[in-house]
Amino acid sequence: MIAALACAGLIGVAVIAQQAIGWLGVGLIGLFTLFVAVRYELEGNLPVGPQMTPDLYASQFGKYGREHDAERADRRHAWQRQLSAARLAAGMGTLLALVGFGFFLILEFGQQTG
């Protein structure tokens, strides 16, 4: 239910971008959505810092290292749900980017040749 509302909201934003900027705006909205979704897939719920802070990553592994099997399974199940939502957003972003930039290029090159 929430995924359907999020997709409808993203399509609504894409329609507004298409009316305001054109198909280039739809492509940019798609790229932004794709960027955020892929970034979330890569980083997850962990803190983000420069590479010079290995203690930041070590503290995360130490925090999760002392879990029982049930706690680890619960955390893995929650991560899988979040990952499926991120993949849905990445798919929607890819679709919007392809449609937006595709129509933009078709209309631009169609006007130049015609």
C-alpha positions in Angstrom: 0.0 0.0 0.0 2.7 2.4 1.0 4.8 1.4 -2.0 1.9 2.2 -4.3 1.5 5.6 -2.7 5.2 6.3 -3.0 5.1 5.4 -6.7 2.1 7.6 -7.3 3.8 10.4 -5.5 6.9 10.0 -7.6 4.9 10.0 -10.8 3.1 13.1 -9.6 6.4 14.8 -9.1 7.5 13.7 -12.6 4.3 15.1 -14.1 4.9 18.5 -12.4 8.5 18.4 -13.6 7.4 17.6 -17.1 5.0 20.6 -17.1 7.6 22.9 -15.6 10.8 22.0 -17.4 9.8 19.4 -20.0 11.1 15.9 -20.5 14.5 16.9 -19.3 13.0 17.5 -15.9 11.5 14.0 -15.8 14.9 12.5 -16.7 16.5 14.5 -13.9 13.9 13.4 -11.4 14.6 9.8 -12.4 18.4 10.3 -12.1 18.0 11.8 -8.6 15.7 9.0 -7.5 18.1 6.4 -8.9 21.0 8.1 -7.1 19.3 8.2 -3.7 18.1 4.5 -4.0 21.6 3.2 -5.0 23.3 5.2 -2.3 20.9 3.8 0.2 21.5 0.2 -1.0 25.3 0.7 -0.7 25.3 2.4 2.7 22.2 1.0 4.4 21.5 2.1 7.9 25.2 2.6 8.8 26.8 5.9 9.5 28.7 7.5 6.7 32.1 9.0 7.2 35.4 9.5 5.4 37.6 6.5 4.8 40.0 7.8 7.5 37.6 6.7 10.3 38.0 2.9 10.6 36.8 3.0 14.2 33.4 4.1 12.9 33.0 0.9 11.0 34.6 -1.2 13.7 32.1 0.1 16.2 29.3 -1.0 13.9 30.7 -4.5 13.6 31.3 -4.7 17.3 27.7 -3.6 18.0 26.3 -6.4 15.8 28.8 -9.0 16.7 27.3 -9.9 20.1 23.8 -10.6 18.8 21.9 -13.8 19.2 20.7 -15.7 16.2 17.1 -14.5 16.6 18.2 -10.8 16.8 20.4 -11.3 13.7 17.6 -12.9 11.8 15.2 -10.0 12.7 17.8 -7.4 11.6 18.4 -9.3 8.3 14.6 -9.5 7.7 14.2 -5.8 8.3 17.2 -5.1 6.0 15.6 -7.2 3.2 12.4 -5.2 3.4 14.3 -1.9 3.2 16.4 -3.3 0.3 13.3 -4.3 -1.7 11.9 -0.8 -1.2 15.3 0.7 -2.4 15.2 -1.6 -5.4 11.7 -0.5 -6.2 12.8 3.1 -6.1 15.8 2.3 -8.2 13.6 0.7 -10.8 11.2 3.7 -10.8 14.2 6.1 -11.1 15.6 4.1 -14.0 12.2 4.1 -15.8 11.7 7.8 -15.3 15.3 8.6 -16.5 14.9 6.4 -19.6 11.4 7.8 -20.5 12.4 11.4 -19.7 15.7 11.5 -21.5 14.4 9.3 -24.3 11.5 11.7 -25.1 13.8 14.7 -24.7 16.3 13.3 -27.3 13.5 12.2 -29.6 11.9 15.6 -29.5 15.2 17.5 -29.9 16.5 15.5 -32.8 13.0 15.3 -34.4 12.8 19.1 -34.5 16.3 19.4 -35.9 15.7 17.0 -38.8 12.1 18.2 -39.6 
